[in-house]
Amino acid sequence: LWVVIALLASPLLVAPPLIRGLAADAWVAHYASLPTLPRPRKAAARHLALKTDLAVANLAPLPQASTAALRALEIGRRLELQEHDLEAALVIYQGVRAACARVRERPLAGPGFAVIEARAATLLASVEAGKKT
């Protein structure tokens, strides 16, 4: 009897985080489809960083988690290079780096996120060095 209850209840435990993660990933995809972030860009960048964090946290180790993080980094690069909005790009890079660092601490969820975290840290350092000059 307990086995049957456990089998019936397990989808109920897995579904909410998965749905939250997929919804957050949809937001990241939405922002990626826009030609530029809505104004105020820094607020939109904070929202994007939050949604990226939710997607990574709830979907890892699924491939959608790393796709969301990489998409967010691409948006940050677009902001940095095309829009010249370094502040918004910094918010995104910091958010992606922090999300990847948190998920890497989990045993099965995050070994592949080290590369994405390193990429975010490199982009972050590049922007910070550019701001100093």
N, C-alpha and C positions, 0 to 999 in steps of 0.2 A: 504494500500500500504506500509506504513512504517513497519507494522508488518511482511510482506513478506520479505522486504529488511533486516530487523533485523534477521529473521530466516535464510536467505541465507548467511548473512555476519558473523553470530556467529561462524560457523566452521572455517572461515578464521582467526578469532581472536584467537581461541583456538589451532589451529593446529601447528603454529610455535613453541610455547613453548613446546608443547607435543613432537614434533619431536626432538627438541634440547635435551630434557630430556631423551628420549629413546636412542638417539645417545650417549649421555654421559653415560648412564647406560650400553650400549653395550661396551664402553671402559673399564668401571670398571669390567664387566664380563670377558673381554679379559685379563686384568691384573690378575684377579683371576685364570684364567685357566693356566697361565704360571707357571712353576715350581719355578721361581724366577724372580724378576724384572730385566729388562734389565739394563745394565750399561750405564752411571753412574746411580746408584740406586737413589741417592738423586734427580736428575733431573726427573727420572721416578716417584718418589714419589710425587714430586710437580705436575706433569701432572695428576697423579691419584687423588690427592687432588682437583685439579681444576675440573676434570670430575665428581668427587663425589659431589662437590658443585653444579655444573650445574644440575646433576641428581636430587639432593634433592630439589633445588630451583624450577625446572621446573616441577617435577612430584608430589610433595607433594600436596595433601594428599593421593595420590595413593600408594599402597603397594610397588611398585617398588622403590620409593624414600627411604624408610627405608631399603629395601633390599640392595640397593647400598651402603648406609652408613655402614651397618653391614658387607658387603663384604669387604669394604675398611679397616675396623677395623681388620678383619681376616687377610688380607694381611699384615697389620702393625704388628700383632702378629707373623706372620710367619717370617717377616724380623727380628723382635726382637729376637725371640727364636732360629730360625734355622740358619739364616744368620748372626746374631749378629751385625746387622747394626742399631744401635740405632738412628743415625741421620735421616735416611730415615723413620724409624718408627715414630719418633717425628713429622716429616713433615706431615705424614698421620694423626696421632692422632690430631694434631692441626687443620688441615683442616676439619676433620669430626666434631670436637667440634664446630668450628666456623660456619660451614654450618648448623648444627642442631640449634645452638643459633639463627641464622638469621631466619630460617624457623619457629621457635617457636614463634617469634614475630608476625607472621601473624595470624589473627583471626581463620581461619578454617583449616589452613594447618599443624599446628605443635604440638598439645598437646602430641602426642605419641613420639616425638623426644626428650623429656626430659630424658628418660631412656638411649637413645643412646648417648646423649650429656654427661650424667653422666658417662657412661662407657668409653667414649673417654677421659674424664677428669681424671678418675681413672688410665687408662693406661698411660696417659701422665705424671701424677704425679709419677707413679711407675718407669717409665724410667728416669725421671729427678732425682729422689732420688737415683737410681742405678748409675747414672753418677757421682754423688757427692762423692760416696764412692770409 
